[in-house]
Amino acid sequence: MKLLGLETIDVAGVASRVYSFAKAPEEAHERVLVTGGPGAGKTRLLETIIAAREVLVTGQRSMSQDSFIQPEHDTSKVILSWQLTAEEQATIGAPRPAVTTEIIFCREEDDPEEVRMSFLLERYAHNDETPKFEYFSERRRLDVGGGEASLDEEEQRYLRTDPSPRKFSWLPIFIDRLQDEPRQAARFASSIERFSPSCSYDTKRHMFTSRGRVLRSLHELSASEADAVIFSATAALVGLSNSIVLVDRPELHGIDPARALSGLSGLGVDNQLILATSSRTFAAGFDGAIVDLDRDAASNRGQG
């Protein structure tokens, strides 16, 4: 499952227009970069995708979704276009790989297409075969405080699009259990190597090292190393493949852009990455779709 793009109509904080992630009518780019300066609406676009997906799954409107409606309007609309795999097509009886769903904030609408897509999006299991929607917000941080979250699927499923900094409170218990999960440990270790030139995880001794120095606790990780741990642990725990992965500011904690792209691309098989950043370094030579919100805003002003 991938996103071919979306169209927004009267959504607060987002220009009403089509945002294309497609390289062909029924084929989406595996990498999408949303760029623009501060305040251009990069985070808001990611939030809009997530909010529309939540309405599609739950069929319910929440107070937070009211914030996506412009004050002068009673409703707003998001049209999501999806690229499905052959298995997903067969599951819901879709005649073509491209499927469109229409989400209206402020009221519910039952449509056969939406019901079928809701079934696909509701599926959840900790394996690489089950597609997921994963959101790494700009508020992400390594949470090693109290109140650890469970690793159980039923609790984890509600964290996938959670923007809260407490989303990763399960990390300490995940690290502790790696010694009993050799496959997860190996995946976790190789993923960290792609992200970080300084940090590694020893799967035999079950400990972290940074520039050759053994770390006694997660507190000793640098900011970029901690970000590598967050990305890698998530992929190893939930089985992050065949999924849509949204990342706000992949450069947030200082990971080198080339390493960030390598690490994110290696989280799993056949993922679609949708990245939002103001960093022009990411845009230079980027292999995929680029949605430049600054350029689009300037073009709209020129037309006006």
N, C-alpha and C positions, 0 to 999 in steps of 0.2 A: 504494500500500500504506500502510495506517495501522493503528494498534493501537486496537481497541475496548476493551481493558482486559486485566487479568490477575487470576488467582486464585492465591494462595500458600498452601501447606499445609506446615507444619513447616519453613519456611525460616528459618535462623538470622538474627536481626537484623531480621526483617520480620514484622509481625503476620499471622496466618493469616486471610485475608479476601479479599473481592473488591474490586478497585480498578477503578472504571469510568471510561473515557475516552469513553463513547458519549453521543450526543445522541438516538439512535434505535437500535433493535435491530441495524440493519445499517449505521449511519452514525456515524463517529467524529468527535469534535471535532478541528479543525485545531490548536487550542492547548490544552495541558493544563498546569496549574500545580500542582506538588506543594509544599505549604507545611508549615511547622512550625518550632518552635524548634530550637536546637542539640541534637543527639542524638536528634531525633525519628525519624530513619531515612530522610531524603530521599535522600541519596546511596546508601544501601543499596538502596533501591527501584530506582533507576536501574541499579545494578550487577547486581541480580537479573534485570532485563529483558535486559541485555547478556549475562550468563552463560547464561541460558536460550536466547537466540538462538545463542550460540556452540555449545552442545550440539546444537541443532537442525541447524546447518550441518555440523559436523564429525562428529556421531554418536559422539563420544568424550568420556570423562570425564577431567578433569585433577585434579591435587592441589588446585589453587586452587578448584575447584568443590566440594571437600569442605567448604570453609568455609561453604557455604550449607546445610549439614545440621546441625540442632540436635543437641547432644551426646547427648541421650537417645533419638535416633532413628537408624535405619540409612539412611533415605532421606528426601528431601523432594521436593515437587512444585510445579511452576509450570505453570499453564494459561494460554496466551496466546491471545487472541481477535483475529483480524485482519479488516480490511476490505480486500478486493481490488478492483482495477479490473477492467473487463470484459476487458481483454487478459490480465491475470494469471489470471482465472477460466478463460479459454479455454486458456491455456498448461498448466494442471494439471488441467483438466476438473472444476473445482469447480462444483456446481450452483447455489450461491448466493454472494453477495458475502462473507458472514460465514463464516470458517473458524476452527476451534479446533484448537490443537495442545497436546499434553500432554508436558511435559518432566520426567523423573525424574532427579534427581541421585543418583549412586552406582550406577546400573546403566543399561544401554542397553536401549531397547525399539524395535523396528522396527515401525512402523505405516504403512500406505499413505498416510494423511493427512500424517504427518510427513515421509515421503519426498518427497511432492509439494511441500510447503512448503520443504523443504531445497533442492530444485532452484531454486525462486524466489529464495531468499535467497543462494544461491551465485553467482548471476549478478553480474558486475562489469564495468563499462566506464566510461571517463571521458566520459560524455555525460549529458544531462539525461533521457534516456529510460529509463535503467537505475536502478531504485530502490536506495537504499543505507541503511545503518544508520550514523549518524554520532554520535559521542560527544565532546562538549567537556567534559572533566572539570574539577574545581576545581583540579587541578594544572597546568592549561595555562599555558604561558608562551611568549614569543617566544624561540626557541632560535637563537642566532646563533653558537654555538660550532662546534667541528670535527666531523668525521664526518657530513657532510651526507648525508641520505637521498636516494635516487633519486626522480625524478618518474614513473618507469615504473609502469604499471598493476599489474604483477605484484608489485611491492614495496609500492605504495600500498594495495592492497586489504587488507593485514594491519594497516594503521594506523587504519582507520576507527573501530574501537571501542577503540583503545589508550588507556589512561588516563595513560600515562607523560608527564612533562614534555618528553621528547625527541621526542615525536610530531611536532612541527613543525620538526624540524631541516632539513627540505627547503625552508623558506621563503626563505633567501637565494638559492638557485639558481633558485627560482621567480621571484623579483623580477628577477633578472638576465636571465631569458629572456623577460620580458614584452615587451621591445622587438621581439621576433620573433613575438609572438602578439597581434595587435591586438584580436581579439575577447575574449580572456581579459583583456587590459589594460583594455578598456572596462568589462567586467563588474566587475572588481576595483575600479576607480575609482568607479563609481556606487554600489557596495555600501558602500565606506568613507564616502561622503558621507551615507548613511542612518544610519550608526552614530555618526559623529563630527562635531561642529560646528567642530572646530579643524584636523583633519587632512584632506589631500586628496592624490590621486596624479595628477600631470600626465602624461597619456598621450602628449603630444608630446615633452616633455623627459625623460620617464621618471625622475621624481624626486618625492620627498615634500616637502610643505610643511606647516608647522604654524603657524597664525595668521600666515600670510604669509611665514614664514621658511623658507628652503630647508634641508632636513635633509641632512647629509652622510652619515649612516649610520642603520641601523635602531636603533642604541643611543640615538639622540636622541628617539625616540618616547616619549610619556608612557605610563603604564600602560594608560589607557583607549584611547589610540590604538593601542597594540600589540595589545590585544584585538580592536579593529576590524579590524586587519590579519590576525590569525589567522582570524577568522570569514570575512572576505571572500576571502582567498587560498584557503582550503579549498573554498569554493563555486565559485570560478572554475576551480580546477584539476580537481576531480573531476566537476563538473556536478551540483550538489546540488539536484535537483528530484525530485518524486514519492518523497520519502524520509522516513524517520523520524529526526528530529534531537533528540538528548537533550543538554541543557545544564545542568550543575551550577553554580549560582550565577551567573546571567547578569550580576549586578551586581558580580561579584568585583573587577574592576579599575576600578570607578567610572563605568562607562557609565550615563548617565541611563536610568531604567526605560523611559520612553516611546521613547527612541531605540533602546534595546536591543530592544524588541519590534518596532519598525519595521525595524531592521536585520535581525533574525533572520527576520522574516516575508518580507523581500525577498531572502533568500539564493537562492531558486529558486521554481519553480511547484509548487503542490499538495504542499508539505511538511507534515508533522505535527510540531509543536514540543512537546516534553515538557520542561518547565522545573522545576528544583528550587531553591527559595529560601526563606530565612527572612524576606525583605523583605516587609513588609505593604504597601509601596507598590506592588509588583507585583500584589498581590491586589486592590487597590482598582480597581474598574471593569474587572477582567480579563474579556475576552470569550472564554469557553471553559470547559472543565471545571476545577474546583478540587478537589483532593484534599488536605484539611487533616488531617495526621497527628495534630496535637495534639487537635483536636476528636474525631477518631475514637477516640483513646486514652482520652479522658475519657468518651466514650460507653460504651466497653467496660468501664471501671472501674465506671460506674454500673450496668451490667447485672449485673456480678458482685456 
